[in-house]
Amino acid sequence: MTDDRTAASASAAPGSASASSAPSAASASRAELIADTALALLAERGMRGLTHRAVDEAAGLPLGSTSNHARTRAALLKAAVRRLAQREAEVLAPDEMPRPAGAPDEADPVAGPADALSLALHRSLTTQRDLLIARYELALEATRRPELREFYDATGRGFREPLEAMMTALGSTEPRRHARSLVAWCEGLMFSCVAGADHDAVPDRAALRTGFEELLRGMLDG
């Protein structure tokens, strides 16, 4: 599969939700439209540019639609965090996920995970840059809103736990610490390439794969 496929499916632009004759499907589509539009506004205008009215206008919805879905600003921010987690989780299709360590067709158990992780990270850095910017806005806001902090951290655990399981399968003696180090490396690289000094120097997949292989082997050799 190509990055174009992921960009089309996982990063659908606000306003692209299709109409449905089923009320529940229509409700879900509107909820996703509102959350996707909120994420787009966060990336484009920052936290101050995110209002219920701005979401209605940008999404082409009748005024008051966003308020009916998320009454308060806190509710709107939580909807954005929830949708962000869903879209980031779709960066890899099921058949692109890391193969189990020791799979018969994988002579080098590190190669499969490193390849899948490099694909996910490269897609985030190239086709989902706006999502990363929106995530940084939400992360900073969470430092000022305890109720959002708890919600943001809960969604984050949904990404760390699979990495811990992967490290356990690879034979790590400290899977939690190693998974945390892996996340920290990814987070640092993403920030540097999206909002930092390396914003115009995104590594290609080969470089990212090499980085993951070095990290994984260094952890496992210990």
Solvent accessible surface area in square Angstrom, and as a share of the most:
residue,aa,sasa,rsa
1,M,138,0.62
2,T,85,0.50
3,D,38,0.20
4,D,112,0.58
5,R,72,0.26
6,T,0,0.00
7,A,32,0.25
8,A,77,0.60
9,S,69,0.45
10,A,2,0.02
11,S,27,0.17
12,A,36,0.28
13,A,65,0.51
14,P,50,0.32
15,G,51,0.49
16,S,67,0.43
17,A,47,0.37
18,S,86,0.55
19,A,107,0.83
20,S,47,0.31
21,S,118,0.76
22,A,43,0.33
23,P,114,0.72
24,S,87,0.56
25,A,39,0.30
26,A,41,0.32
27,S,74,0.48
28,A,53,0.41
29,S,26,0.17
30,R,109,0.40
31,A,28,0.22
32,E,71,0.32
33,L,21,0.11
34,I,0,0.00
35,A,4,0.03
36,D,10,0.05
37,T,1,0.01
38,A,0,0.00
39,L,4,0.02
40,A,36,0.28
41,L,3,0.02
42,L,1,0.00
43,A,20,0.16
44,E,130,0.58
45,R,129,0.47
46,G,15,0.14
47,M,28,0.13
48,R,233,0.85
49,G,16,0.16
50,L,0,0.00
51,T,61,0.36
52,H,35,0.16
53,R,145,0.53
54,A,12,0.09
55,V,0,0.00
56,D,3,0.01
57,E,105,0.47
58,A,54,0.42
59,A,13,0.10
60,G,67,0.64
61,L,23,0.12
62,P,89,0.56
63,L,111,0.55
64,G,31,0.30
65,S,9,0.06
66,T,0,0.00
67,S,36,0.23
68,N,108,0.56
69,H,82,0.37
70,A,4,0.03
71,R,183,0.67
72,T,78,0.45
73,R,72,0.26
74,A,26,0.20
75,A,38,0.29
76,L,0,0.00
77,L,0,0.00
78,K,60,0.26
79,A,7,0.05
80,A,0,0.00
81,V,3,0.01
82,R,118,0.43
83,R,31,0.11
84,L,5,0.02
85,A,21,0.16
86,Q,82,0.36
87,R,17,0.06
88,E,28,0.13
89,A,65,0.50
90,E,81,0.36
91,V,18,0.10
92,L,20,0.10
93,A,12,0.09
94,P,124,0.78
95,D,112,0.58
96,E,27,0.12
97,M,102,0.45
98,P,35,0.22
99,R,108,0.39
100,P,101,0.63
101,A,34,0.26
102,G,61,0.59
103,A,16,0.13
104,P,145,0.91
105,D,103,0.53
106,E,25,0.11
107,A,111,0.86
108,D,47,0.24
109,P,53,0.33
110,V,7,0.04
111,A,29,0.23
112,G,4,0.04
113,P,2,0.01
114,A,0,0.00
115,D,54,0.28
116,A,7,0.05
117,L,26,0.13
118,S,0,0.00
119,L,19,0.09
120,A,16,0.12
121,L,9,0.05
122,H,33,0.15
123,R,0,0.00
124,S,18,0.12
125,L,0,0.00
126,T,58,0.34
127,T,41,0.24
128,Q,6,0.03
129,R,69,0.25
130,D,92,0.48
131,L,8,0.04
132,L,4,0.02
133,I,59,0.30
134,A,0,0.00
135,R,30,0.11
136,Y,36,0.14
137,E,46,0.20
138,L,0,0.00
139,A,26,0.20
140,L,103,0.51
141,E,19,0.09
142,A,1,0.01
143,T,91,0.53
144,R,158,0.58
145,R,59,0.22
146,P,109,0.68
147,E,71,0.32
148,L,3,0.01
149,R,76,0.28
150,E,127,0.57
151,F,49,0.20
152,Y,34,0.13
153,D,52,0.27
154,A,44,0.34
155,T,33,0.19
156,G,20,0.19
157,R,110,0.40
158,G,48,0.47
159,F,78,0.32
160,R,83,0.30
161,E,100,0.45
162,P,74,0.46
163,L,29,0.14
164,E,42,0.19
165,A,64,0.50
166,M,26,0.11
167,M,0,0.00
168,T,81,0.47
169,A,61,0.48
170,L,22,0.11
171,G,53,0.51
172,S,13,0.09
173,T,118,0.69
174,E,80,0.36
175,P,38,0.24
176,R,177,0.65
177,R,130,0.47
178,H,13,0.06
179,A,1,0.01
180,R,178,0.65
181,S,47,0.30
182,L,1,0.01
183,V,35,0.20
184,A,64,0.49
185,W,80,0.28
186,C,23,0.14
187,E,60,0.27
188,G,43,0.41
189,L,38,0.19
190,M,17,0.08
191,F,104,0.43
192,S,29,0.19
193,C,1,0.01
194,V,14,0.08
195,A,61,0.47
196,G,19,0.18
197,A,96,0.75
198,D,62,0.32
199,H,102,0.46
200,D,116,0.60
201,A,59,0.46
202,V,49,0.28
203,P,33,0.21
204,D,84,0.44
205,R,67,0.24
206,A,56,0.43
207,A,54,0.42
208,L,3,0.01
209,R,71,0.26
210,T,68,0.39
211,G,10,0.10
212,F,1,0.00
213,E,40,0.18
214,E,119,0.53
215,L,45,0.23
216,L,0,0.00
217,R,93,0.34
218,G,52,0.50
219,M,26,0.12
220,L,49,0.24
221,D,124,0.64
222,G,96,0.92
